[in-house]
Amino acid sequence: MRHRYLKEHRRVLFNIMLTNETLAKHVADIDAACRERLEVLIPAMAKQEGVTEQLKATDQMEWVRRMNNIKDRAEEIVLQELVYD
């Protein structure tokens, strides 16, 4: 996603990084940072909103609904913070 964003919206930066052969490392670093941020953000949001293993045991569909909502919001935060910055 970062590669496509740079190519479509930040052409000068994309071409500079491509010429300097730093684009692949940059994209890999952003990908790793996104994954790390999600690993921290999703459990923190779940804890803050009271989505627990007990909820999972008693009402699986509600747990899935809430976790999917948290995951979607966390991904949007990460995209705005890291990919589209």
Jmol script that loads the backbone (N, CA, C; Angstrom):
load data "model"
ATOM      1  N   MET A   1       0.821  -1.189   0.000  1.00  0.00           N
ATOM      2  CA  MET A   1       0.000   0.000   0.000  1.00  0.00           C
ATOM      3  C   MET A   1       0.871   1.262   0.000  1.00  0.00           C
ATOM      4  N   ARG A   2       1.942   1.228   0.757  1.00  0.00           N
ATOM      5  CA  ARG A   2       2.833   2.391   0.803  1.00  0.00           C
ATOM      6  C   ARG A   2       3.463   2.612  -0.572  1.00  0.00           C
ATOM      7  N   HIS A   3       3.858   1.550  -1.224  1.00  0.00           N
ATOM      8  CA  HIS A   3       4.448   1.632  -2.557  1.00  0.00           C
ATOM      9  C   HIS A   3       3.464   2.302  -3.516  1.00  0.00           C
ATOM     10  N   ARG A   4       2.231   1.843  -3.517  1.00  0.00           N
ATOM     11  CA  ARG A   4       1.211   2.404  -4.407  1.00  0.00           C
ATOM     12  C   ARG A   4       0.928   3.864  -4.059  1.00  0.00           C
ATOM     13  N   TYR A   5       0.862   4.171  -2.771  1.00  0.00           N
ATOM     14  CA  TYR A   5       0.619   5.559  -2.346  1.00  0.00           C
ATOM     15  C   TYR A   5       1.734   6.478  -2.850  1.00  0.00           C
ATOM     16  N   LEU A   6       2.966   6.074  -2.650  1.00  0.00           N
ATOM     17  CA  LEU A   6       4.087   6.895  -3.105  1.00  0.00           C
ATOM     18  C   LEU A   6       4.070   7.059  -4.624  1.00  0.00           C
ATOM     19  N   LYS A   7       3.797   5.978  -5.314  1.00  0.00           N
ATOM     20  CA  LYS A   7       3.801   6.023  -6.774  1.00  0.00           C
ATOM     21  C   LYS A   7       2.697   6.926  -7.321  1.00  0.00           C
ATOM     22  N   GLU A   8       1.530   6.907  -6.689  1.00  0.00           N
ATOM     23  CA  GLU A   8       0.388   7.675  -7.187  1.00  0.00           C
ATOM     24  C   GLU A   8       0.326   9.108  -6.661  1.00  0.00           C
ATOM     25  N   HIS A   9       0.804   9.339  -5.436  1.00  0.00           N
ATOM     26  CA  HIS A   9       0.603  10.643  -4.810  1.00  0.00           C
ATOM     27  C   HIS A   9       1.879  11.403  -4.474  1.00  0.00           C
ATOM     28  N   ARG A  10       2.982  10.712  -4.409  1.00  0.00           N
ATOM     29  CA  ARG A  10       4.263  11.344  -4.067  1.00  0.00           C
ATOM     30  C   ARG A  10       5.307  10.923  -5.092  1.00  0.00           C
ATOM     31  N   ARG A  11       5.064  11.256  -6.340  1.00  0.00           N
ATOM     32  CA  ARG A  11       5.874  10.772  -7.457  1.00  0.00           C
ATOM     33  C   ARG A  11       7.349  11.155  -7.340  1.00  0.00           C
ATOM     34  N   VAL A  12       7.614  12.369  -6.915  1.00  0.00           N
ATOM     35  CA  VAL A  12       9.008  12.808  -6.810  1.00  0.00           C
ATOM     36  C   VAL A  12       9.748  11.970  -5.777  1.00  0.00           C
ATOM     37  N   LEU A  13       9.163  11.825  -4.617  1.00  0.00           N
ATOM     38  CA  LEU A  13       9.779  11.008  -3.576  1.00  0.00           C
ATOM     39  C   LEU A  13       9.935   9.562  -4.046  1.00  0.00           C
ATOM     40  N   PHE A  14       8.912   9.040  -4.691  1.00  0.00           N
ATOM     41  CA  PHE A  14       8.963   7.678  -5.226  1.00  0.00           C
ATOM     42  C   PHE A  14      10.135   7.519  -6.190  1.00  0.00           C
ATOM     43  N   ASN A  15      10.293   8.455  -7.113  1.00  0.00           N
ATOM     44  CA  ASN A  15      11.376   8.366  -8.095  1.00  0.00           C
ATOM     45  C   ASN A  15      12.751   8.523  -7.455  1.00  0.00           C
ATOM     46  N   ILE A  16      12.855   9.390  -6.464  1.00  0.00           N
ATOM     47  CA  ILE A  16      14.132   9.548  -5.757  1.00  0.00           C
ATOM     48  C   ILE A  16      14.511   8.250  -5.048  1.00  0.00           C
ATOM     49  N   MET A  17      13.547   7.665  -4.348  1.00  0.00           N
ATOM     50  CA  MET A  17      13.821   6.424  -3.623  1.00  0.00           C
ATOM     51  C   MET A  17      14.105   5.279  -4.589  1.00  0.00           C
ATOM     52  N   LEU A  18      13.424   5.259  -5.702  1.00  0.00           N
ATOM     53  CA  LEU A  18      13.655   4.228  -6.702  1.00  0.00           C
ATOM     54  C   LEU A  18      15.063   4.361  -7.286  1.00  0.00           C
ATOM     55  N   THR A  19      15.466   5.582  -7.571  1.00  0.00           N
ATOM     56  CA  THR A  19      16.800   5.844  -8.121  1.00  0.00           C
ATOM     57  C   THR A  19      17.888   5.507  -7.113  1.00  0.00           C
ATOM     58  N   ASN A  20      17.661   5.846  -5.861  1.00  0.00           N
ATOM     59  CA  ASN A  20      18.642   5.579  -4.802  1.00  0.00           C
ATOM     60  C   ASN A  20      18.612   4.134  -4.307  1.00  0.00           C
ATOM     61  N   GLU A  21      17.689   3.357  -4.837  1.00  0.00           N
ATOM     62  CA  GLU A  21      17.507   1.959  -4.431  1.00  0.00           C
ATOM     63  C   GLU A  21      17.192   1.816  -2.944  1.00  0.00           C
ATOM     64  N   THR A  22      16.405   2.759  -2.429  1.00  0.00           N
ATOM     65  CA  THR A  22      15.988   2.695  -1.031  1.00  0.00           C
ATOM     66  C   THR A  22      14.498   2.404  -0.902  1.00  0.00           C
ATOM     67  N   LEU A  23      13.803   2.304  -2.018  1.00  0.00           N
ATOM     68  CA  LEU A  23      12.354   2.108  -1.991  1.00  0.00           C
ATOM     69  C   LEU A  23      11.962   0.785  -1.345  1.00  0.00           C
ATOM     70  N   ALA A  24      12.596  -0.300  -1.729  1.00  0.00           N
ATOM     71  CA  ALA A  24      12.239  -1.616  -1.187  1.00  0.00           C
ATOM     72  C   ALA A  24      12.446  -1.673   0.319  1.00  0.00           C
ATOM     73  N   LYS A  25      13.546  -1.141   0.803  1.00  0.00           N
ATOM     74  CA  LYS A  25      13.798  -1.131   2.252  1.00  0.00           C
ATOM     75  C   LYS A  25      12.774  -0.264   2.967  1.00  0.00           C
ATOM     76  N   HIS A  26      12.466   0.880   2.389  1.00  0.00           N
ATOM     77  CA  HIS A  26      11.481   1.790   2.988  1.00  0.00           C
ATOM     78  C   HIS A  26      10.109   1.106   3.106  1.00  0.00           C
ATOM     79  N   VAL A  27       9.678   0.470   2.025  1.00  0.00           N
ATOM     80  CA  VAL A  27       8.379  -0.207   2.026  1.00  0.00           C
ATOM     81  C   VAL A  27       8.381  -1.349   3.049  1.00  0.00           C
ATOM     82  N   ALA A  28       9.462  -2.100   3.126  1.00  0.00           N
ATOM     83  CA  ALA A  28       9.561  -3.188   4.101  1.00  0.00           C
ATOM     84  C   ALA A  28       9.542  -2.646   5.533  1.00  0.00           C
ATOM     85  N   ASP A  29      10.228  -1.531   5.775  1.00  0.00           N
ATOM     86  CA  ASP A  29      10.230  -0.914   7.104  1.00  0.00           C
ATOM     87  C   ASP A  29       8.834  -0.435   7.495  1.00  0.00           C
ATOM     88  N   ILE A  30       8.133   0.173   6.560  1.00  0.00           N
ATOM     89  CA  ILE A  30       6.766   0.644   6.835  1.00  0.00           C
ATOM     90  C   ILE A  30       5.854  -0.540   7.125  1.00  0.00           C
ATOM     91  N   ASP A  31       6.004  -1.618   6.362  1.00  0.00           N
ATOM     92  CA  ASP A  31       5.200  -2.816   6.589  1.00  0.00           C
ATOM     93  C   ASP A  31       5.437  -3.382   7.984  1.00  0.00           C
ATOM     94  N   ALA A  32       6.694  -3.469   8.385  1.00  0.00           N
ATOM     95  CA  ALA A  32       7.028  -3.981   9.723  1.00  0.00           C
ATOM     96  C   ALA A  32       6.471  -3.067  10.813  1.00  0.00           C
ATOM     97  N   ALA A  33       6.581  -1.758  10.608  1.00  0.00           N
ATOM     98  CA  ALA A  33       6.066  -0.804  11.592  1.00  0.00           C
ATOM     99  C   ALA A  33       4.546  -0.920  11.711  1.00  0.00           C
ATOM    100  N   CYS A  34       3.872  -1.119  10.589  1.00  0.00           N
ATOM    101  CA  CYS A  34       2.413  -1.272  10.612  1.00  0.00           C
ATOM    102  C   CYS A  34       2.011  -2.510  11.392  1.00  0.00           C
ATOM    103  N   ARG A  35       2.701  -3.611  11.129  1.00  0.00           N
ATOM    104  CA  ARG A  35       2.385  -4.856  11.838  1.00  0.00           C
ATOM    105  C   ARG A  35       2.624  -4.725  13.343  1.00  0.00           C
ATOM    106  N   GLU A  36       3.734  -4.096  13.723  1.00  0.00           N
ATOM    107  CA  GLU A  36       4.026  -3.895  15.146  1.00  0.00           C
ATOM    108  C   GLU A  36       2.985  -3.005  15.799  1.00  0.00           C
ATOM    109  N   ARG A  37       2.607  -1.946  15.115  1.00  0.00           N
ATOM    110  CA  ARG A  37       1.609  -1.009  15.666  1.00  0.00           C
ATOM    111  C   ARG A  37       0.266  -1.706  15.857  1.00  0.00           C
ATOM    112  N   LEU A  38      -0.124  -2.546  14.902  1.00  0.00           N
ATOM    113  CA  LEU A  38      -1.381  -3.288  15.039  1.00  0.00           C
ATOM    114  C   LEU A  38      -1.332  -4.264  16.198  1.00  0.00           C
ATOM    115  N   GLU A  39      -0.171  -4.911  16.400  1.00  0.00           N
ATOM    116  CA  GLU A  39      -0.023  -5.860  17.509  1.00  0.00           C
ATOM    117  C   GLU A  39      -0.202  -5.193  18.860  1.00  0.00           C
ATOM    118  N   VAL A  40       0.115  -3.917  18.936  1.00  0.00           N
ATOM    119  CA  VAL A  40      -0.036  -3.176  20.187  1.00  0.00           C
ATOM    120  C   VAL A  40      -1.431  -2.568  20.278  1.00  0.00           C
ATOM    121  N   LEU A  41      -1.905  -2.014  19.197  1.00  0.00           N
ATOM    122  CA  LEU A  41      -3.145  -1.243  19.187  1.00  0.00           C
ATOM    123  C   LEU A  41      -4.389  -2.113  19.395  1.00  0.00           C
ATOM    124  N   ILE A  42      -4.468  -3.248  18.728  1.00  0.00           N
ATOM    125  CA  ILE A  42      -5.672  -4.088  18.823  1.00  0.00           C
ATOM    126  C   ILE A  42      -5.917  -4.580  20.248  1.00  0.00           C
ATOM    127  N   PRO A  43      -4.926  -5.174  20.924  1.00  0.00           N
ATOM    128  CA  PRO A  43      -5.189  -5.597  22.313  1.00  0.00           C
ATOM    129  C   PRO A  43      -5.505  -4.418  23.248  1.00  0.00           C
ATOM    130  N   ALA A  44      -4.856  -3.290  23.018  1.00  0.00           N
ATOM    131  CA  ALA A  44      -5.129  -2.128  23.877  1.00  0.00           C
ATOM    132  C   ALA A  44      -6.563  -1.644  23.694  1.00  0.00           C
ATOM    133  N   MET A  45      -7.020  -1.591  22.451  1.00  0.00           N
ATOM    134  CA  MET A  45      -8.395  -1.156  22.190  1.00  0.00           C
ATOM    135  C   MET A  45      -9.399  -2.169  22.744  1.00  0.00           C
ATOM    136  N   ALA A  46      -9.088  -3.457  22.610  1.00  0.00           N
ATOM    137  CA  ALA A  46      -9.978  -4.496  23.131  1.00  0.00           C
ATOM    138  C   ALA A  46     -10.085  -4.391  24.650  1.00  0.00           C
ATOM    139  N   LYS A  47      -8.975  -4.167  25.306  1.00  0.00           N
ATOM    140  CA  LYS A  47      -8.988  -4.028  26.766  1.00  0.00           C
ATOM    141  C   LYS A  47      -9.780  -2.798  27.183  1.00  0.00           C
ATOM    142  N   GLN A  48      -9.561  -1.699  26.487  1.00  0.00           N
ATOM    143  CA  GLN A  48     -10.256  -0.455  26.810  1.00  0.00           C
ATOM    144  C   GLN A  48     -11.772  -0.590  26.635  1.00  0.00           C
ATOM    145  N   GLU A  49     -12.186  -1.393  25.665  1.00  0.00           N
ATOM    146  CA  GLU A  49     -13.609  -1.547  25.378  1.00  0.00           C
ATOM    147  C   GLU A  49     -14.235  -2.754  26.062  1.00  0.00           C
ATOM    148  N   GLY A  50     -13.469  -3.452  26.883  1.00  0.00           N
ATOM    149  CA  GLY A  50     -14.003  -4.565  27.657  1.00  0.00           C
ATOM    150  C   GLY A  50     -14.281  -5.826  26.853  1.00  0.00           C
ATOM    151  N   VAL A  51     -13.564  -6.013  25.768  1.00  0.00           N
ATOM    152  CA  VAL A  51     -13.712  -7.225  24.959  1.00  0.00           C
ATOM    153  C   VAL A  51     -12.738  -8.256  25.534  1.00  0.00           C
ATOM    154  N   THR A  52     -13.278  -9.198  26.266  1.00  0.00           N
ATOM    155  CA  THR A  52     -12.451 -10.139  27.019  1.00  0.00           C
ATOM    156  C   THR A  52     -12.680 -11.575  26.555  1.00  0.00           C
ATOM    157  N   GLU A  53     -11.864 -12.462  27.074  1.00  0.00           N
ATOM    158  CA  GLU A  53     -12.028 -13.887  26.812  1.00  0.00           C
ATOM    159  C   GLU A  53     -13.339 -14.385  27.414  1.00  0.00           C
ATOM    160  N   GLN A  54     -13.777 -13.770  28.487  1.00  0.00           N
ATOM    161  CA  GLN A  54     -15.051 -14.150  29.089  1.00  0.00           C
ATOM    162  C   GLN A  54     -16.194 -13.859  28.119  1.00  0.00           C
ATOM    163  N   LEU A  55     -16.154 -12.716  27.458  1.00  0.00           N
ATOM    164  CA  LEU A  55     -17.159 -12.389  26.447  1.00  0.00           C
ATOM    165  C   LEU A  55     -17.107 -13.413  25.320  1.00  0.00           C
ATOM    166  N   LYS A  56     -15.904 -13.791  24.938  1.00  0.00           N
ATOM    167  CA  LYS A  56     -15.729 -14.781  23.871  1.00  0.00           C
ATOM    168  C   LYS A  56     -16.370 -16.113  24.265  1.00  0.00           C
ATOM    169  N   ALA A  57     -16.233 -16.480  25.516  1.00  0.00           N
ATOM    170  CA  ALA A  57     -16.786 -17.749  25.989  1.00  0.00           C
ATOM    171  C   ALA A  57     -18.310 -17.711  26.097  1.00  0.00           C
ATOM    172  N   THR A  58     -18.855 -16.549  26.442  1.00  0.00           N
ATOM    173  CA  THR A  58     -20.299 -16.464  26.656  1.00  0.00           C
ATOM    174  C   THR A  58     -21.082 -16.058  25.417  1.00  0.00           C
ATOM    175  N   ASP A  59     -20.495 -15.224  24.573  1.00  0.00           N
ATOM    176  CA  ASP A  59     -21.207 -14.737  23.384  1.00  0.00           C
ATOM    177  C   ASP A  59     -20.214 -14.562  22.235  1.00  0.00           C
ATOM    178  N   GLN A  60     -19.947 -15.657  21.549  1.00  0.00           N
ATOM    179  CA  GLN A  60     -18.918 -15.638  20.517  1.00  0.00           C
ATOM    180  C   GLN A  60     -19.230 -14.666  19.385  1.00  0.00           C
ATOM    181  N   MET A  61     -20.455 -14.596  18.950  1.00  0.00           N
ATOM    182  CA  MET A  61     -20.798 -13.712  17.830  1.00  0.00           C
ATOM    183  C   MET A  61     -20.597 -12.241  18.205  1.00  0.00           C
ATOM    184  N   GLU A  62     -20.931 -11.878  19.413  1.00  0.00           N
ATOM    185  CA  GLU A  62     -20.715 -10.503  19.869  1.00  0.00           C
ATOM    186  C   GLU A  62     -19.221 -10.206  19.946  1.00  0.00           C
ATOM    187  N   TRP A  63     -18.453 -11.174  20.454  1.00  0.00           N
ATOM    188  CA  TRP A  63     -17.007 -11.013  20.537  1.00  0.00           C
ATOM    189  C   TRP A  63     -16.406 -10.819  19.146  1.00  0.00           C
ATOM    190  N   VAL A  64     -16.827 -11.636  18.184  1.00  0.00           N
ATOM    191  CA  VAL A  64     -16.321 -11.530  16.815  1.00  0.00           C
ATOM    192  C   VAL A  64     -16.698 -10.181  16.214  1.00  0.00           C
ATOM    193  N   ARG A  65     -17.940  -9.769  16.398  1.00  0.00           N
ATOM    194  CA  ARG A  65     -18.393  -8.478  15.871  1.00  0.00           C
ATOM    195  C   ARG A  65     -17.560  -7.333  16.425  1.00  0.00           C
ATOM    196  N   ARG A  66     -17.355  -7.346  17.724  1.00  0.00           N
ATOM    197  CA  ARG A  66     -16.595  -6.266  18.356  1.00  0.00           C
ATOM    198  C   ARG A  66     -15.116  -6.303  17.987  1.00  0.00           C
ATOM    199  N   MET A  67     -14.538  -7.487  17.902  1.00  0.00           N
ATOM    200  CA  MET A  67     -13.124  -7.598  17.510  1.00  0.00           C
ATOM    201  C   MET A  67     -12.919  -7.178  16.054  1.00  0.00           C
ATOM    202  N   ASN A  68     -13.844  -7.542  15.182  1.00  0.00           N
ATOM    203  CA  ASN A  68     -13.740  -7.098  13.790  1.00  0.00           C
ATOM    204  C   ASN A  68     -13.825  -5.580  13.694  1.00  0.00           C
ATOM    205  N   ASN A  69     -14.701  -4.993  14.498  1.00  0.00           N
ATOM    206  CA  ASN A  69     -14.820  -3.541  14.515  1.00  0.00           C
ATOM    207  C   ASN A  69     -13.525  -2.896  15.014  1.00  0.00           C
ATOM    208  N   ILE A  70     -12.961  -3.449  16.064  1.00  0.00           N
ATOM    209  CA  ILE A  70     -11.699  -2.940  16.610  1.00  0.00           C
ATOM    210  C   ILE A  70     -10.581  -3.083  15.587  1.00  0.00           C
ATOM    211  N   LYS A  71     -10.508  -4.233  14.945  1.00  0.00           N
ATOM    212  CA  LYS A  71      -9.468  -4.475  13.937  1.00  0.00           C
ATOM    213  C   LYS A  71      -9.588  -3.470  12.793  1.00  0.00           C
ATOM    214  N   ASP A  72     -10.790  -3.250  12.317  1.00  0.00           N
ATOM    215  CA  ASP A  72     -10.998  -2.290  11.222  1.00  0.00           C
ATOM    216  C   ASP A  72     -10.571  -0.879  11.623  1.00  0.00           C
ATOM    217  N   ARG A  73     -10.941  -0.468  12.822  1.00  0.00           N
ATOM    218  CA  ARG A  73     -10.567   0.876  13.284  1.00  0.00           C
ATOM    219  C   ARG A  73      -9.062   0.990  13.490  1.00  0.00           C
ATOM    220  N   ALA A  74      -8.448  -0.047  14.033  1.00  0.00           N
ATOM    221  CA  ALA A  74      -7.001  -0.038  14.245  1.00  0.00           C
ATOM    222  C   ALA A  74      -6.258   0.026  12.913  1.00  0.00           C
ATOM    223  N   GLU A  75      -6.735  -0.720  11.927  1.00  0.00           N
ATOM    224  CA  GLU A  75      -6.102  -0.677  10.611  1.00  0.00           C
ATOM    225  C   GLU A  75      -6.215   0.713   9.990  1.00  0.00           C
ATOM    226  N   GLU A  76      -7.354   1.351  10.159  1.00  0.00           N
ATOM    227  CA  GLU A  76      -7.522   2.697   9.616  1.00  0.00           C
ATOM    228  C   GLU A  76      -6.585   3.687  10.303  1.00  0.00           C
ATOM    229  N   ILE A  77      -6.407   3.548  11.596  1.00  0.00           N
ATOM    230  CA  ILE A  77      -5.480   4.409  12.335  1.00  0.00           C
ATOM    231  C   ILE A  77      -4.060   4.214  11.818  1.00  0.00           C
ATOM    232  N   VAL A  78      -3.661   2.960  11.669  1.00  0.00           N
ATOM    233  CA  VAL A  78      -2.315   2.650  11.203  1.00  0.00           C
ATOM    234  C   VAL A  78      -2.098   3.175   9.779  1.00  0.00           C
ATOM    235  N   LEU A  79      -3.077   3.010   8.925  1.00  0.00           N
ATOM    236  CA  LEU A  79      -2.954   3.528   7.557  1.00  0.00           C
ATOM    237  C   LEU A  79      -2.741   5.037   7.568  1.00  0.00           C
ATOM    238  N   GLN A  80      -3.512   5.743   8.366  1.00  0.00           N
ATOM    239  CA  GLN A  80      -3.375   7.199   8.416  1.00  0.00           C
ATOM    240  C   GLN A  80      -2.047   7.618   9.021  1.00  0.00           C
ATOM    241  N   GLU A  81      -1.597   6.915  10.058  1.00  0.00           N
ATOM    242  CA  GLU A  81      -0.362   7.284  10.744  1.00  0.00           C
ATOM    243  C   GLU A  81       0.894   6.939   9.949  1.00  0.00           C
ATOM    244  N   LEU A  82       0.900   5.777   9.299  1.00  0.00           N
ATOM    245  CA  LEU A  82       2.145   5.290   8.703  1.00  0.00           C
ATOM    246  C   LEU A  82       2.157   5.222   7.186  1.00  0.00           C
ATOM    247  N   VAL A  83       1.079   4.808   6.592  1.00  0.00           N
ATOM    248  CA  VAL A  83       1.086   4.589   5.142  1.00  0.00           C
ATOM    249  C   VAL A  83       0.847   5.895   4.391  1.00  0.00           C
ATOM    250  N   TYR A  84      -0.136   6.660   4.814  1.00  0.00           N
ATOM    251  CA  TYR A  84      -0.516   7.861   4.076  1.00  0.00           C
ATOM    252  C   TYR A  84       0.136   9.125   4.631  1.00  0.00           C
ATOM    253  N   ASP A  85       1.191   8.956   5.373  1.00  0.00           N
ATOM    254  CA  ASP A  85       1.878  10.113   5.966  1.00  0.00           C
ATOM    255  C   ASP A  85       3.002  10.575   5.073  1.00  0.00           C
TER     256      ASP A  85
END
end "model"
wireframe off; spacefill off
backbone 0.3
color backbone group
